[in-house]
C-alpha cells in the first residue's frame, strides 16, 4: 500500500437480494457504483454511520479505506476492494483475444455505465476505420478486440497489477 496524503473511508456491503457489491451514498441509500459512494474524512465518522445504514437491504456492511485522485475519483487502497468494486470475478472471460462477438470479454457494466461504454466503442470504431464506408463489423474483424478492451478496461489492468 502506498502512503496516502489523505485517507477517506467508505461504507460497503453486499446487496441482500442479488449479492452485488454496494456503497453507501450521500443520499442515505445504497448505490452500485463506487463513484457514488460518500467518502467520510474520518474512520470514526464512517464507523458511527454503520449503525444508520439499512441492514434490511444488505449483508456484511463494513468500512473500507479509499483515496481520491486529483479529479476526486474514489479508488480503493486494497486489492481486495478494487476487485470487489470492479464486479464479480466470474464476469471476466478466460479466453483468447479472438473471442467471438458477443462473448464476455471483461467485467460487466452497470446500467449507468452502459451508455458511456457504447459511446467509447463507437469512438474507437470511428477513429480506427479505414474509410467512411467501412462498417463496424469489418473494422472489428480487421483490428480485433484489443483496442476496444484497452479503452473500456484501463482501470482493471492497473488495479490487477
C-alpha positions in Angstrom: 0.0 0.0 0.0 1.3 3.5 -0.9 1.4 6.3 1.7 -1.7 8.5 1.4 -1.7 12.2 2.0 -5.4 12.0 3.0 -7.2 8.8 3.7 -11.0 8.6 3.2 -13.5 5.9 4.3 -16.5 4.4 2.5 -19.2 2.0 3.8 -19.6 -1.1 1.6 -21.7 -4.2 1.8 -23.4 -6.8 -0.4 -27.0 -6.4 -1.5 -29.2 -8.9 0.3 -31.3 -9.8 -2.7 -28.8 -10.0 -5.6 -25.4 -10.3 -3.9 -24.0 -7.3 -5.8 -21.4 -5.0 -4.1 -23.0 -1.8 -2.9 -21.7 1.5 -1.4 -23.4 4.0 1.0 -24.1 7.3 -0.8 -24.6 10.8 0.4 -28.3 10.3 -0.5 -28.6 7.9 2.5 -29.1 4.9 0.3 -27.1 2.1 -1.3 -25.7 2.6 -4.7 -23.9 0.2 -7.1 -21.1 2.5 -8.1 -18.0 3.3 -6.1 -18.1 6.8 -7.7 -21.4 7.4 -6.0 -20.1 6.5 -2.5 -19.9 9.0 0.3 -16.3 9.4 1.4 -16.0 10.1 5.1 -13.0 12.2 6.2 -12.6 10.2 9.4 -12.9 6.5 10.1 -14.7 7.2 13.3 -17.5 9.0 11.3 -17.8 6.1 8.9 -17.9 3.7 11.9 -20.6 5.8 13.5 -22.7 5.7 10.3 -22.6 1.9 10.1 -25.5 1.8 12.5 -27.6 4.1 10.3 -27.3 2.0 7.1 -30.3 0.0 6.0 -29.4 -3.5 7.3 -32.6 -4.9 5.8 -31.2 -4.4 2.3 -27.6 -5.6 2.8 -25.4 -8.1 4.5 -21.9 -7.7 5.8 -21.6 -3.9 5.9 -18.1 -2.6 6.8 -15.8 0.4 6.3 -13.0 0.4 3.7 -10.2 2.9 3.2 -10.1 4.7 -0.1 -8.2 7.6 -1.7 -9.2 10.3 -4.1 -7.2 11.3 -7.1 -6.8 14.9 -8.4 -10.2 14.8 -10.0 -11.8 13.5 -6.8 -12.4 10.0 -8.2 -12.6 7.4 -5.4 -10.2 4.4 -5.6 -9.9 1.6 -3.1 -6.5 1.3 -1.4 -6.5 -2.5 -1.1 -6.6 -5.0 -3.9 -9.4 -7.0 -2.4 -11.7 -3.9 -2.5 -10.6 -3.0 -6.0 -11.7 -6.5 -7.1 -15.0 -6.1 -5.3 -15.6 -2.7 -6.8 -15.0 -4.0 -10.4 -17.8 -6.5 -10.1 -18.0 -10.3 -9.7 -14.8 -12.0 -10.8 -16.8 -14.5 -12.8 -17.6 -11.7 -15.2 -14.1 -11.9 -16.6 -13.6 -14.0 -19.8 -10.8 -16.5 -19.6 -10.5 -16.9 -23.3 -8.3 -15.7 -26.1 -8.2 -12.3 -27.7 -10.0 -13.7 -30.7 -13.2 -14.4 -28.8 -16.3 -14.2 -30.9 -18.5 -11.1 -30.9 -21.0 -11.4 -28.1 -18.6 -13.5 -25.9 -18.0 -11.9 -22.5 -14.6 -10.2 -22.7 -14.3 -8.3 -19.4 -16.3 -7.1 -16.4 -19.9 -6.3 -16.9 -21.2 -2.7 -16.9 -23.9 -1.3 -14.6 -26.9 0.3 -16.3 -25.4 3.8 -15.6 -22.1 2.8 -17.2 -23.5 1.1 -20.3 -24.2 4.2 -22.4 -20.7 5.7 -21.9 -19.2 2.2 -22.7 -21.2 2.1 -26.0 -20.0 5.7 -26.8 -16.4 4.6 -26.2 -16.8 1.7 -28.5 -18.2 3.9 -31.2 -15.4 6.5 -30.8 -12.8 3.7 -31.2 -14.5 2.5 -34.3 -14.8 6.0 -35.8 -11.1 6.7 -35.1 -9.8 3.4 -36.4 -11.9 2.7 -39.5 -10.1 2.9 -42.8 -12.7 5.0 -44.6 -16.3 6.2 -44.0 -17.7 3.1 -45.9 -16.0 0.5 -43.6 -18.8 -0.8 -41.3 -18.3 -1.7 -37.7 -18.0 -5.5 -38.2 -15.5 -5.1 -40.9 -13.4 -2.8 -38.7 -13.7 -5.1 -35.8 -12.6 -8.1 -37.8 -9.6 -6.2 -39.1 -8.3 -4.7 -35.8 -9.7 -7.3 -33.3 -11.0 -6.5 -29.8 -7.8 -5.3 -28.2 -8.2 -1.6 -28.9 -11.8 -1.8 -27.5 -10.8 -3.6 -24.4 -7.9 -1.2 -23.8 -10.3 1.7 -23.9 -13.1 0.1 -21.8 -11.0 -1.5 -19.1 -8.0 0.7 -18.3 -8.5 0.6 -14.5 -8.9 -3.1 -14.4 -5.4 -3.6 -15.7 -3.9 -1.0 -13.3 -5.6 -2.4 -10.2 -4.9 -6.0 -11.1 -1.1 -5.4 -11.2 
